[in-house]
């Protein structure tokens, strides 16, 4: 298969970026999207040009490192799945494919298609953990977790922190990510002691990072490779309201 | 949060106002009497009006602030954009909101301020000495341009409500995974019922099904 690529090239944050056209020739339909970029990069390197910088790690959809906006959609046309799970058979032969980075003000551009998503790490550092004395594992049945809660916590914990939710959101809001991280612990007894402070600190950190506001458009859940449901954002709103009342009345 | 709460107040008004207006189909006695009752409320009517005006102002101010923050959150826009799910209504709430605002201003000047229509000052009170709201509505909607603007305004209100009425449940935390699709379709049905209810009046007037109670 042959493709015409329009790739965002930008040396760094300070310089202006632009779309540059490349040809990808004789690509097997079973090539993954990232492998196709590797092939194009090999050709660029042979010609003595700088290869296209892009993020990837596990390439099997579980690490959340890849971060491409393909034809205007975070992680490309195949949902649910990360960009590394997109194959060239998902496109038409001869198609023009536009590749841009995740465009979120809070994800500063590093180079070409690579952005710095450490804002998400800082949201987790603000409260997305439990304070427990590490040591030998406690007896498994000493803390009982209802099956329903365990399932809901597991669904929320599936978030791989790729940032596609914020990239796809017309408002560049990171509410889906934050709601997953908060819900995951709010459903479990282990998360209960810090339940109030966690949601307040994480939401305030999220706002301080400069993400936009959720207006319930739900584009986030459509592109989420881990199929996190936007109904967790309602859960976040409940948690935040509860925590705000408790804080207000000094509990 | 504030946008959602004020949104609920405004939706309740939209429902109440619709039920009031639909009394036009029950004849002049009903709607003229209803309008007189509203005016007889005196200070209570003004209380409701002030709550509504404050709700509208807060709703607009906070959405503008949010929209500006959202714009700042993505300084470099995408060159190409494709939406997998986002509805047209949900992405154009500010635009539809401003058209509805322009419509409300015109609507208040038109029917509450009695502007733009040469018939309104000529209307006499009905036999019970109530203001003849019935004939005022009929004469108002007999103007094709007025009716057309009303229907356009209501269409944008409907678009606004298809997203808005589902959205405030989510913002107030009253949603879960199973409720989301039902909420979305419920909001759509509600919004289009509002559209059908309100537009039935100008359509009935233009078709000559509802005629003025007094000739001018």
HADDOCK unambig.tbl for C-alpha pairs under 7 A between the chains (distance, minus, plus):
assign (segid A and resid 71 and name CA) (segid B and resid 80 and name CA) 6.35 0.50 0.50
assign (segid A and resid 71 and name CA) (segid B and resid 81 and name CA) 6.89 0.50 0.50
assign (segid A and resid 71 and name CA) (segid B and resid 82 and name CA) 6.87 0.50 0.50
assign (segid A and resid 72 and name CA) (segid B and resid 80 and name CA) 4.82 0.50 0.50
assign (segid A and resid 72 and name CA) (segid B and resid 81 and name CA) 3.81 0.50 0.50
assign (segid A and resid 72 and name CA) (segid B and resid 82 and name CA) 4.68 0.50 0.50
assign (segid A and resid 73 and name CA) (segid B and resid 81 and name CA) 6.59 0.50 0.50
assign (segid A and resid 73 and name CA) (segid B and resid 82 and name CA) 5.60 0.50 0.50
assign (segid A and resid 73 and name CA) (segid B and resid 83 and name CA) 6.77 0.50 0.50
assign (segid A and resid 103 and name CA) (segid B and resid 74 and name CA) 6.55 0.50 0.50
assign (segid A and resid 103 and name CA) (segid B and resid 76 and name CA) 6.63 0.50 0.50
assign (segid A and resid 103 and name CA) (segid B and resid 77 and name CA) 6.82 0.50 0.50
assign (segid A and resid 103 and name CA) (segid B and resid 78 and name CA) 6.77 0.50 0.50
assign (segid A and resid 104 and name CA) (segid B and resid 73 and name CA) 6.38 0.50 0.50
assign (segid A and resid 104 and name CA) (segid B and resid 74 and name CA) 4.99 0.50 0.50
assign (segid A and resid 105 and name CA) (segid B and resid 73 and name CA) 5.00 0.50 0.50
assign (segid A and resid 105 and name CA) (segid B and resid 74 and name CA) 4.76 0.50 0.50
assign (segid A and resid 105 and name CA) (segid B and resid 75 and name CA) 5.87 0.50 0.50
assign (segid A and resid 106 and name CA) (segid B and resid 73 and name CA) 6.98 0.50 0.50
assign (segid A and resid 171 and name CA) (segid B and resid 70 and name CA) 4.71 0.50 0.50
assign (segid A and resid 171 and name CA) (segid B and resid 71 and name CA) 6.81 0.50 0.50
assign (segid A and resid 171 and name CA) (segid B and resid 73 and name CA) 6.84 0.50 0.50
assign (segid A and resid 172 and name CA) (segid B and resid 70 and name CA) 6.70 0.50 0.50
assign (segid A and resid 172 and name CA) (segid B and resid 73 and name CA) 5.80 0.50 0.50
assign (segid A and resid 172 and name CA) (segid B and resid 74 and name CA) 6.12 0.50 0.50
assign (segid A and resid 210 and name CA) (segid B and resid 73 and name CA) 5.97 0.50 0.50
assign (segid A and resid 211 and name CA) (segid B and resid 73 and name CA) 5.34 0.50 0.50
assign (segid A and resid 212 and name CA) (segid B and resid 69 and name CA) 5.99 0.50 0.50
assign (segid A and resid 212 and name CA) (segid B and resid 70 and name CA) 4.34 0.50 0.50
assign (segid A and resid 212 and name CA) (segid B and resid 73 and name CA) 5.15 0.50 0.50
assign (segid A and resid 213 and name CA) (segid B and resid 66 and name CA) 6.53 0.50 0.50
assign (segid A and resid 213 and name CA) (segid B and resid 70 and name CA) 6.12 0.50 0.50
assign (segid A and resid 216 and name CA) (segid B and resid 167 and name CA) 5.96 0.50 0.50
assign (segid A and resid 217 and name CA) (segid B and resid 86 and name CA) 5.46 0.50 0.50
assign (segid A and resid 217 and name CA) (segid B and resid 90 and name CA) 5.66 0.50 0.50
assign (segid A and resid 218 and name CA) (segid B and resid 85 and name CA) 7.00 0.50 0.50
assign (segid A and resid 218 and name CA) (segid B and resid 86 and name CA) 6.21 0.50 0.50
assign (segid A and resid 219 and name CA) (segid B and resid 84 and name CA) 6.58 0.50 0.50
assign (segid A and resid 219 and name CA) (segid B and resid 85 and name CA) 5.36 0.50 0.50
assign (segid A and resid 219 and name CA) (segid B and resid 86 and name CA) 5.09 0.50 0.50
assign (segid A and resid 222 and name CA) (segid B and resid 84 and name CA) 6.21 0.50 0.50
assign (segid A and resid 222 and name CA) (segid B and resid 85 and name CA) 6.05 0.50 0.50
assign (segid A and resid 229 and name CA) (segid B and resid 177 and name CA) 6.90 0.50 0.50
assign (segid A and resid 231 and name CA) (segid B and resid 175 and name CA) 6.23 0.50 0.50
assign (segid A and resid 231 and name CA) (segid B and resid 176 and name CA) 4.95 0.50 0.50
assign (segid A and resid 231 and name CA) (segid B and resid 177 and name CA) 5.32 0.50 0.50
assign (segid A and resid 234 and name CA) (segid B and resid 170 and name CA) 5.10 0.50 0.50
assign (segid A and resid 234 and name CA) (segid B and resid 171 and name CA) 6.32 0.50 0.50
assign (segid A and resid 234 and name CA) (segid B and resid 173 and name CA) 4.11 0.50 0.50
assign (segid A and resid 234 and name CA) (segid B and resid 174 and name CA) 6.54 0.50 0.50
assign (segid A and resid 234 and name CA) (segid B and resid 175 and name CA) 5.74 0.50 0.50
assign (segid A and resid 234 and name CA) (segid B and resid 176 and name CA) 7.00 0.50 0.50
assign (segid A and resid 235 and name CA) (segid B and resid 173 and name CA) 5.93 0.50 0.50
assign (segid A and resid 237 and name CA) (segid B and resid 171 and name CA) 6.43 0.50 0.50
assign (segid A and resid 237 and name CA) (segid B and resid 172 and name CA) 6.46 0.50 0.50
assign (segid A and resid 237 and name CA) (segid B and resid 173 and name CA) 5.04 0.50 0.50
assign (segid A and resid 238 and name CA) (segid B and resid 173 and name CA) 4.79 0.50 0.50
